[in-house]
Structure formats: C-alpha cells, structure tokens
Amino acid sequence: MRVPLSWLAEHVDLEPGARGADVAAALVRVGLEEEGVHTSDVTGPLVVGRVLDVTPEPQKNGKTINWCHVDVGAELNGPEGHRGIVCGAHNFAAGDSVVVALPGAELPGGFAIAARKTYGHVSDGMICSAKELGLGADHSGIIVLERYLPGVEVAPGQDALALLGLAEETVEVNVTPDRGYCFSVRGIAREYAHGTRRPVAQVFRDPVDVQVPTASGPGYPVRLADDAPVRAAVGCDRFVARVVRGLDPAAPTPRFVADRLRQAGMRPISLPVDVTNYLMLATGQPLHAYDLATLQGELVVRRARAGERLTTLDDVERSLDAEDLLITDEVPGDPSTSRVLSLAGVMGGAGTEVSASTTDVLVEAAHFAQVSVARTARRHKLHTESGKRFERGVDPAIAARVAELAVRMLVEHGGGTADPAATDVGEPAAVQPLRMPVAFVERTVGAPFAADEVVGALEQIGCAVTADGPELSVVPPTWRPDLVQPVDLVEEVARLRGYDTIPSVLPAAPAGRGLTAAQRARRSAARALVDDGFVEVLSYPFVAAAVHDAQGLAADDPRRAALRLANPLSEQQPLMRTSVLDSLVEVVRRNVSRGLRDLALVEFGAVTLPLPGAGAAPLPGVDARPAEEELAALHAAVPPQPLHVAGILTGTRRGPGATADGFAGGGEPVLWADAVDAVRTVAAAVGVHIVVEAAEHAPWHPGRCARVGTPAGHLVGYAGELHPAALEALELPARSAAFELDLDVLLGQVGASPQVGHLSGYPAATQDVALVLDASVPAASVEAALREGAGDLLEDVHLFDVYTGPQVGDGRRSLAYALRFRAPDRTLTAEEASAARESAVAEAARRTGAVQRG
C-alpha cells in the first residue's frame, strides 16, 4: 500500500518536520513492514518555461518540427536570454507556460536529458508531455500549464517538480493478511497515530466521518438471494446502491485525485472510475460504478448457475462456478431474463462498464464475505485491488458513508444530480464481545502489564471495553475482523507498547525429555552419510506422472498410484511422490546440467502411499468440533506417509587423490556396490543388522540390483545401479547408482539404548574359509548359515573375496570369509577355533550346498 504524505496528513497530524523515513519508522514501530519511501522517477532541473516564439520547420521526411525559444528564468537562460529547444508537438503557442527538462535532468525510464544537435539545431532541453513525466498516458501534446493547472499562477524558472507534485514522498508498506484495514489511508493514518504514541482521538480525522442524509424512499431495487449450501458466512450481508444522473461525460478527473492515484500506483481512467478507486484507497471500501442505462431491472445477488458465463472488464470470457457469488439483474417477475453483471467483490463485467458516453451512474458499495471472494479470485486466477481488500476483511459499517462520499464527488466534479432515494439492504452480523482476564496479557507476553494500560491500548485501537472484576469484555471495532480470540487482543496490547520494550526470555527446557530412540537413529544415519561424502538436500515432494514412465515402472506398479493434489502449485507436477527418488532425480539432473557430474546426494523425506479404495476425506462442518466418528473417518482417509531415505551417486567415487568433499575428487567410477555400501552405512549407524541379496526391481539394472531386508524378512529397500534406459530418460550420467530405504521399517527394528556387554581381554583367533557353491545362492544366506553354525565363540564374519572362473566351474563361484573367534574367559586354543570353523562350514553346506574349497 502506497500513501503520499500529503494525503496522509489530511487524516492524521504528522509530527513537525516528519519526512517519509520518519513516517515509515513510526509504522514499523507498530508492526507494519516498510517497503520503501518513493518520489517520482524525475530528477534534476525541471522548471516552468514560457514560450517566446514558435517557428515551424518542415523536414524532408514529411514531419514538421517547431524551433522554439523558451524563457526558463533569468538564472537558467542562455546568453541570449532564452533557450532554444526543438519540439515535435503542435498543441502550444507563443505565450504558453510549459514544463521544461533542462540538461542534467532524468525522466522516467532512465531517459537522460542533454543538449543535443537535431534537425539542424542544438536543442538545449526538452518540453515535456504528461506521459514523459509519468503523469499520465497522454503523449500527443506537451503540458500547457494554463490548461493543466487552471487558476494557478506560474513564472519562468519556477521549480516544476514541486508544482506538479513530483517531489512529494510516498511511503509504501507491506500489509500482512491479518491487517486488511491497512489497505487504506484510513487504516495507515490510525497506525501512524499509534506509532507516534499519541491519542487517536486527538490527531486522527476519519475520512468516513460524514453524515448520510435520510433517503426519501427506496432507491434502485436490490435483492439478496444467496441460496448456496451452508457456508462459514453469508456471501453478501449488506448492499448499498446510489444513483447519480446527468453527469458530464467529458468532466475531467480533479487533479488531486489523479495525482494521488498515480502516486498510489494506479492509472487515472475517467471521473466515475477514478472516484471509486480514490475512495477505495482512502477508506478501504471497494466501490463499483455501473452505467445505469445498461441495466435492465432489479439487481440480484446470487450464486452462479450451471452454464453461466461472464466477460469481465479485462475482456476475458469466464465460465462460472456454482460457488461464485454474482451481481445479476433481471426484469422483475421474470427470472428467465437474469443476466450476469459482475463477479461480486472481484471484477465487474464488460457489458455494464462506464464508458465515455455515460451520463447516469449507479454506485455500488457492498460487503462481501472474505472466503467467498478469496475462493472466486483464486478459482479464476483474478487478483484485483477490490478482491485483495474483501478477502482480508472490509468494514461493513461504512458502506453507506463511502457511497455518500462518492455521490458528493460525482455531483461536485461531474455536474450530476443525486437521486434522493437510496438503497441499503441487508444487516451485517453484530460483532461479538470477547472475554479476557487482564492477567492473560502478562501471562502470554511474559512482561508486566497494568490493567489501565491494557484497557487503554484496546480503546486506542477502537475497542469498547467493559471491566467485570479481573475480566474484560471487549467488543472489537467493525474494521478489525482479525480480532477473533483473546490472543489477538494480547498482540494489540503488546505492539502498542512496542515489541522493542518486551524482553526476550529463553524458556527453560523441562527435564526428562529429549529425542526418542528413533529420532536419534535418524540423525545418526544422516550424520554417517554426510561423513561418508554425501550432501543432504531437500526437494519438493511434487512430481509429474512422466517420472514413473522414465523410471520404467510397470503399469501395475503400486508406485504409479500417486495422490493427485486438488490445487497443485504447478499443473506440471500435480502428484505427491511415492518414492523419494521421484523428486531427487530432478535435483541431480539440475546439478548435472550445470556441469557438476561427480555427485553424491541424499535426501530424508516422507512419501505418500494412497490406500486403494480409501476415497476422499470427508469435510466436517466448521460450526462445532467434529464428532469422534468424523475424526476417525478423517484419519482413515489420510494415506500412510512413511519416512524414506534415498541417495544417488554419479561420476567418480572417493578414491586416491580425492579432496575433502568426498566425491568431488579423482577416483574410480561409481559402481552399484557403492550404493550398497551406503545402505550398510545407514544400517550400521542405526544399529540394525540387514540382509542384502540379488533382486530385480525398477528402476534398477536387473543384474546389478540388491534387495535390502532384515533377518526377520522385512523389506527395507533396494540399492544398485540404475537401468540404462531410466538414466537416459532422466538425463543422468551413465552407470549412476542409487538406493532407497524405508526408514520407518528400519527404525522399527531399533530397540532401547543398547547395553554394552562384557569386553573380553583375551586375544582373537582368526580363520579363513573358502566355499564353492552355486552362483545363484545369495552371499547373505551363506553368511547367516556360518553365523548360526559357528556358535557363541564367533565374534565377526566378513566376506573378503569372490571368485568365478574355470577352477570352480560354470555357474558356480567361490566366497571367501574371514571368521573371528574369541572367548570371554580364556585364550582359545587352535583346536577350539578350528572346531567352531568346521561347525560353521558344516551348517553352510547343509543349508546352501556349499563345498569347502581346497
């Protein structure tokens, strides 16, 4: 919201000598964020000039330029007592006062003015049009001040920046969604009074403090017929309509109105439109002007019907939704004649807009429900100044007074006559009082507040406060729909005192609480992977359906059954991911496209797995707490969202000459085994034993994919090299490896904090064994058999070699294991270690058919 200081000063007394920065600081003091302090984009010498003579000079290109001598004041004139300027406009004559930009000035758009030779003359400045100064869209002729500022005395050399208001400061603040009343000079003026610690009643002048004359009778017919299903609020609870007839279509917008609209960032259009925009900025109440001649009968406020369409003021034809609140008109008694005029609170229709020939105007000032306007604006992707105010809350008590202000301005500046009759239908709901103990403020803020200070602060913002012992009954003002619960009142009291005066106190953490075992395990896993050279990233959980095709998932793969968002951030990514790899591949692809090919990225995040046949979640009412059955149905409809961890490795892995960042140095190319090693790192970090065996699972390479499970048979995830076709479709480097684990399953195996057993001080006995067996037998199965057969003396078993070749035969391989034995109470003899090894080999032979290699 932009507010010129002169406009602000009309409604609140500025402190003596206050500049834009001072006003902005006062607003920041009460919680409004400063966006900036602006002036016009015109800088340098801009002065009034009087045209001494005009000499037309036809050119070879068919144009006729004017060679002018202009008096710009004794101090600025050249040696001849004037300046020579070339001008292509023809709407002025000798004796006219004009605006001259002298060399050294800069106009909007970075247009620097200098003495330039053109058309055979040295043009020593520029005579300016309104568009060139950013004052309007008219560039057909230069500004003649006698016509632009009728009745204003000007003299050559006078500062035109001040004369035209181009030097005035405008303060811009960022209005948060809960402070919709600050989308007006009225609201900003109140906040400035609060920010300067002065009583509002003494320094604030309300722009809507105007008497509305008693109507002679009912005005233009209006009917509220909002018959939509039960909602949080009625779509329209007040509608005011006033009629002004006999306007002069050529009546110009008053200069002060046009200037203030431009300073606020809006473009002047015509008197009726500019008046409605001006009063919206001044009061926060949006208005709409209809060309009365285009209306056919009674105005009806209702919801849209099937098949209805509307061409809005932006010349876009829109298909309307049953939830859209509309302004329509129809011939009384004939519903078949109903015609859509506008989207209520959002934008009017092109068929009834005010035009250059409009003489009779109907002014609408209504109060529409916040939710209704917000949903319509988002549904049609139509965000307007009026919609922005309605969806944040508009004061329902000022509609008639703002309409009266509009009527007065149209009559005064347009020469029209106001109808004595007026329409005011509907009754906004009364503001309900809030009850709050005085001590609640101190308890919430953590600083002492006296009862007088609490009551005084609430009365300053416009509340009616009644004390009932230690408790207050507070009726918020009609312009503050954001005050709906006691904590909102506490915030007002605190900000009026000043946030900078409230001490920051760090609360003491309660004893006996901390991270759960699963939380500690999850952090340990992340730390271990980062220590191993991975970089943890965070991606959006939204994906496109094409990612499943790129990964080569089967048509019946359950990962394709992704949940579709009803209102996605992007229509290109409307699905919730069913695998962390779905979104992580996009992060890797983006990095690879920027020249980073040696990557090891990991992400911890939730996936969404819809339950077949679960259906959509029910929508309980908002008038009461949902029943237990409704809550149960809501929980039942929420799909499982387990926590996963996934990683992708590309390029080269850590090796000789690698730098400290892990995978960024030279080394060997990434292999499928590196992904498996990362899985083992995660398992070791959380203290869970895993079983790794060969598998086939998209998007991994069929011959280089490992299934990761627990000894109890739970599936944890997969790891290995990604399929070449998937890598090509995903635009990732060849031979890239990846893994993904279900952390909920893995962490479910984490018990209480492990207790360290007895540490033996006796030496270990290590014996190696090589087993020949069928190549299809998983190494994990052999390891499990060795562990079970070796008994309690086995401390560790480790696979250190795999051999295939003619010595072991086709379809077979040799697995070499190192077995470490240790006794807790003695040094093992060679015979005891050998017996344990033989027992392990025997069990492996029984379960897997392994034969000890000689």
Sequence and secondary structure as in RCSB ss.txt:
>XXXX:A:sequence
MRVPLSWLAEHVDLEPGARGADVAAALVRVGLEEEGVHTSDVTGPLVVGRVLDVTPEPQKNGKTINWCHVDVGAE
LNGPEGHRGIVCGAHNFAAGDSVVVALPGAELPGGFAIAARKTYGHVSDGMICSAKELGLGADHSGIIVLERYLP
GVEVAPGQDALALLGLAEETVEVNVTPDRGYCFSVRGIAREYAHGTRRPVAQVFRDPVDVQVPTASGPGYPVRLA
DDAPVRAAVGCDRFVARVVRGLDPAAPTPRFVADRLRQAGMRPISLPVDVTNYLMLATGQPLHAYDLATLQGELV
VRRARAGERLTTLDDVERSLDAEDLLITDEVPGDPSTSRVLSLAGVMGGAGTEVSASTTDVLVEAAHFAQVSVAR
TARRHKLHTESGKRFERGVDPAIAARVAELAVRMLVEHGGGTADPAATDVGEPAAVQPLRMPVAFVERTVGAPFA
ADEVVGALEQIGCAVTADGPELSVVPPTWRPDLVQPVDLVEEVARLRGYDTIPSVLPAAPAGRGLTAAQRARRSA
ARALVDDGFVEVLSYPFVAAAVHDAQGLAADDPRRAALRLANPLSEQQPLMRTSVLDSLVEVVRRNVSRGLRDLA
LVEFGAVTLPLPGAGAAPLPGVDARPAEEELAALHAAVPPQPLHVAGILTGTRRGPGATADGFAGGGEPVLWADA
VDAVRTVAAAVGVHIVVEAAEHAPWHPGRCARVGTPAGHLVGYAGELHPAALEALELPARSAAFELDLDVLLGQV
GASPQVGHLSGYPAATQDVALVLDASVPAASVEAALREGAGDLLEDVHLFDVYTGPQVGDGRRSLAYALRFRAPD
RTLTAEEASAARESAVAEAARRTGAVQRG
>XXXX:A:secstr
 EEEHHHHHHHB   TT  HHHHHHHHHHTT EEEEEE  S BS EEEEEEEEEEEEE TTS EEEEEEEE  TT
TS TTSSEEEEE   S  TT EEEEE TT EETTTEE   EEETTEEE SEE BTTTTTS S  SSB BHHHHST
T    TT BHHHHTTTT  EEEEE  TT GGGSSHHHHHHHHHHHTT  HHHHB  TT       SSB S EEE 
   S  SS SEEEEEEEEEE   TT    HHHHHHHHHTT     HHHHHHHHHHHHHS   EEEEGGG  SEEE
EEE  TT EEEBTTS EEE  TT EEEEEE TT GGG EEEEETTTEEBGGG   TT   EEEEEEEE HHHHHH
HHHHTT   HHHHHHTT   TTSHHHHHHHHHHHHHHHH  EE S BEEE        EEEETHHHHHHHSS   
HHHHHHHHHHTT EEEEETTEEEEE  TT TT  SHHHHHHHHHHHH GGGS        TT    HHHHHHHHH
HHHHHHTT EE    SEE THHHHHTT  TT GGG   B SS S TTS EE SSHHHHHHHHHHHHHHTT  SEE
EEEEEE     TT        SSS   HHHHHHHHHHS    EEEEEEEESB S TT  TTSTTSS  B  HHHH
HHHHHHHHHHHT   EEEE   TTEEEEEEEEEE TT  EEEEEEEE HHHHHHHT  TT EEEEEEHHHHHTT 
 S         S  EEEEEEEEEETTS HHHHHHHHHHHHGGGEEEEEEEEEE STTT TTEEEEEEEEEE  SS
S   HHHHHHHHHHHHHHHHHHH  EE  
